[in-house]
């Protein structure tokens, strides 16, 4: 199913998925993200919501890249950041903007990059932690642009660690296994945790409405992209479902007829548990499977909420939401009935579509094979098949004998085993 839906994913769904993920990332980047807890102000997930934030303001930096070892610099690149961004976050935004503008990544990874702030003709190194860092209750506050008093329009210079002097032997603070206990970025939650321990229920309902309002602002900002994505998945270009989906759903319809299953809910559940649950949810939650991008924890939180809304659209049960309902359910409560209706129409259209013949489906598979010619590592595939054969050799041979398989098939099985066993220089474990 994954291979046969690749063309549909690439040609019909991919653009909408990319735009939705990009919209989410842009919305998240507009507000603070705590680099220690990974929580953000703009999110769809209550679990990843940054409940307390300091004042912050957007800044535009003029970024210069060192080229060569003689102090030469590139043309300035304008980068949008926030005053509350930690030094590491500023580096990430600089490299992200570089890739977005030029279409290829900067030649030095973020952990090997140094940045300096130009002030009165000299450059001041910016570090996550230095002698000027503030310590609160034994926890070190990570330095931000606000800490360094960097103004809007400031000039920042990017160097690789080969050029700039080594200020710290440690590549990144996150390499420290006690990172989350020793350092703090935007908030220290001890007071909040203490209050919640004393009155968990009161605390829960007191903040739920406030949290939902914050989550709704992000939902509204990206909703058109989410709708377009969902519609592209259960849309039917030229009133035809993807061949793989139609072929498989027709198989399920036939099985239901053979078994005298007349309850339409059973068929709906079969279909939902196959394609939407097994394939599409995996793609929605893991866009890094199809795009060259990194999935951060706070992005993962948002994608999980969207994937849940997607699955709720296929649910047959009526959802009654009360004050105890989770915020992710409340966020999409008004949209789910509309999505459910679209899903029912989608399933009906597929059922009403004329069946695909075996010859048509065979031609489709051959066409798909040609599209992916030379893309697969045949040696690796053979190795995986051999692992399976080796593990279940006795069972496979018994099954062949029991089913009356031709002798030449059994001979081929022994030939495969002896051929691979002869490759002593390879390790299959």
Protein Blocks (a to p, Z undefined) as FASTA:
>chain_A
ZZmmmmmmmmmmmmmmmmmmmmmmmmmmmpccdfklopafbdcbfklpcfbacddddddd
dddddedjeopacddddddddfklcfklmmmmmmmmmmmmnopacfbdfklcccdddeeh
iacdddfbdfklcceehiacdddfklnopaehiacddddfklpccfbfbfbfklpmklmm
mpcfkbccklmmmmmmmmmmlmmmmmmmmmmmmmmmmmmmmmmmmmmmmmmmmgcehhia
cfklmmmmmmmmmmmmmnopabfklmmmmmmmmmmmmmmmmmmmmmmlmpccdddfklmm
mmmmmmmmmmmmmpcbdcdddfklcfklmmmmmmmmmmmmmmmmmmmmmmmpccddfklm
mmmmmmmmmmmgokacfklmmmmmmmmmmmmmmmmmmmmmmnopafklmmmmmmmmmmmm
mmmmbcfZZ
